Amino acid sequence: MSVVNVKGKDYELDEDGFLANPDDWNDDMVAYFATQEDVGELTENHWKVINYLRDYYKKFGTAPMVRKVCKDTGFSMKEIYELFPTGPGKGACKLAGLPKPTGCV
């Protein structure tokens, strides 16, 4: 575990750099992770995916498979990778404050 300080507040990260406590998620952490994952400026499309992932995680306690993300958000796999260059599992889930997915995201 490591700790990162964002805007004067400490956040604990797991060994893969994901938030250790998903309840610590906030806009400041999204901005921090966006810079870490080479996302650039967050758009409405980024937020559509981020909010979808968060809602799914709250309902089911896990991240959805990438095909489900594509189907439910209307984005193609290519578009997801354009939004989140490090991929849906590493990039999108990290920005959404989810734990590192163990399955196929």
TAMO-V744131 format. One record per pair of residues at least 4 apart in sequence whose ideal C-beta (glycine too) atoms are under 7 Angstrom apart, sorted by the first residue. I is the first residue (numbers start at 1). GAP is how many residues later the second one is. Records with the same first field share a line. If there is no record, write none. Layout:
# TAMO-V744131
I->GAP + GAP
This chain:
# TAMO-V744131
1->11 + 12 + 13 + 14 + 19
2->11
3->7 + 8 + 9
4->7 + 9
5->4 + 5
6->5 + 22 + 23 + 26
7->21
11->8 + 13 + 18
12->8 + 9
13->4 + 5 + 6 + 7
14->4 + 6 + 86
16->84
17->77
18->76 + 81 + 82
19->5 + 6 + 10 + 78
22->75 + 76 + 77
24->5
25->4 + 72
27->4
28->4
29->4 + 68
30->4 + 12 + 20 + 65
31->4
32->4
33->4 + 61 + 62
34->5 + 8 + 61
37->47 + 48 + 49 + 54 + 57 + 58
38->47
39->7 + 45 + 52 + 56
42->4 + 5
44->4
45->4 + 38
46->4 + 37
47->4
48->4 + 25
49->4 + 20 + 24 + 26 + 31 + 34 + 43
50->4 + 42 + 45 + 46
51->4
52->4 + 17 + 20 + 21
53->4 + 10 + 39 + 40 + 43 + 45
54->4 + 42 + 43
55->4
56->4 + 8
57->4 + 5 + 6 + 41
63->30 + 35 + 38 + 42
64->4 + 5 + 41
65->38 + 39 + 40
66->4 + 11 + 14 + 22 + 38 + 39
67->4
68->4
69->4 + 11 + 19
70->5 + 6 + 7 + 10
75->4 + 5
77->4
78->4
79->4
80->4 + 8 + 12
81->4 + 6
84->4 + 7 + 8
85->6
86->4 + 5
87->4
88->4 + 5 + 17
89->4 + 12 + 16
90->4
91->4
92->4
93->5 + 7 + 8 + 12
101->4
